[in-house]
Amino acid sequence: MECPLCKTFRPLETFDNILHRPEKVAIDEIEALKLRRKIEKQIILDLELNGEEGGKKPAKKDPKVKDYWYMISSDWLFKWKCFVTNKISKAVN
């Protein structure tokens, strides 16, 4: 699901059926996708609430340095939200 070295998720294209044959999707593929959604959502919640990823304590840092989040693309953020919640909601214009 997630590479322990580079912390990237397995691309959806590498699953046999999810993208190209959804009618033949296997239970383990569905479970892997559910787990990925859960992990992605938890990573963001941890960073947002605690400034840390996956419950890891951040390295000691200068207290004068602030952590900031930047949103580069609201379209991407909307699509990601739809992915992790497994719901398509209306786009706000």
C-alpha positions as CSV (number, residue, x, y, z in Angstrom):
1,M,0.0,0.0,0.0
2,E,2.7,2.5,1.0
3,C,6.4,2.3,0.4
4,P,8.2,2.4,3.8
5,L,11.3,4.1,2.3
6,C,9.9,6.9,0.2
7,K,6.4,7.1,1.8
8,T,4.6,7.1,-1.5
9,F,1.4,5.2,-2.1
10,R,1.0,2.5,-4.6
11,P,-0.5,4.0,-7.8
12,L,-4.1,3.1,-8.5
13,E,-3.1,2.1,-12.0
14,T,-1.1,-0.9,-10.6
15,F,-4.3,-2.5,-9.2
16,D,-5.6,-5.0,-11.8
17,N,-9.3,-4.0,-11.7
18,I,-10.0,-0.7,-9.9
19,L,-9.6,1.6,-12.8
20,H,-10.1,-0.6,-15.9
21,R,-12.5,-3.4,-14.8
22,P,-14.5,-2.2,-11.8
23,E,-17.0,-5.0,-12.2
24,K,-14.3,-7.5,-11.5
25,V,-12.6,-5.7,-8.5
26,A,-11.4,-8.0,-5.8
27,I,-12.1,-7.6,-2.1
28,D,-8.4,-7.2,-1.3
29,E,-8.3,-4.3,-3.8
30,I,-11.3,-2.6,-2.2
31,E,-9.8,-3.1,1.3
32,A,-6.4,-1.7,0.1
33,L,-8.2,1.4,-1.3
34,K,-10.1,1.9,1.9
35,L,-6.9,1.7,3.9
36,R,-5.2,4.2,1.6
37,R,-8.0,6.6,2.1
38,K,-7.9,6.2,5.9
39,I,-4.1,6.7,6.0
40,E,-4.2,9.8,3.8
41,K,-6.9,11.4,5.8
42,Q,-5.1,10.6,9.1
43,I,-1.8,12.0,7.8
44,I,-3.5,15.4,7.0
45,L,-5.4,15.4,10.3
46,D,-2.2,14.7,12.3
47,L,-0.4,17.5,10.4
48,E,-3.2,19.9,10.8
49,L,-3.9,19.2,14.5
50,N,-0.4,18.5,15.8
51,G,2.1,19.5,13.2
52,E,3.3,15.9,13.0
53,E,2.9,13.0,10.6
54,G,1.6,9.7,11.7
55,G,2.0,10.3,15.4
56,K,5.7,10.9,15.0
57,K,7.2,13.7,17.1
58,P,8.7,16.5,15.0
59,A,12.4,17.1,15.1
60,K,13.4,19.9,17.4
61,K,13.0,23.2,15.6
62,D,13.3,26.9,16.1
63,P,10.3,28.2,18.0
64,K,10.3,31.3,15.8
65,V,9.7,29.3,12.7
66,K,6.1,28.9,11.9
67,D,4.5,26.0,10.0
68,Y,2.3,27.0,7.1
69,W,0.0,25.2,4.7
70,Y,-0.4,26.5,1.2
71,M,-3.2,25.5,-1.1
72,I,-1.9,25.5,-4.7
73,S,-5.0,24.2,-6.4
74,S,-8.5,24.3,-5.0
75,D,-9.5,21.9,-7.8
76,W,-7.0,19.3,-6.7
77,L,-8.0,19.7,-3.1
78,F,-11.7,19.2,-4.0
79,K,-10.8,16.0,-5.9
80,W,-8.6,14.7,-3.1
81,K,-11.4,15.3,-0.6
82,C,-13.8,13.4,-2.8
83,F,-11.2,10.6,-3.0
84,V,-10.6,10.2,0.7
85,T,-14.3,10.5,1.6
86,N,-15.4,8.3,-1.3
87,K,-18.1,10.8,-2.0
88,I,-18.5,13.3,-4.8
89,S,-19.9,16.5,-3.6
90,K,-20.9,19.6,-5.5
91,A,-18.0,21.9,-6.4
92,V,-18.4,25.4,-5.0
93,N,-18.0,28.1,-7.7
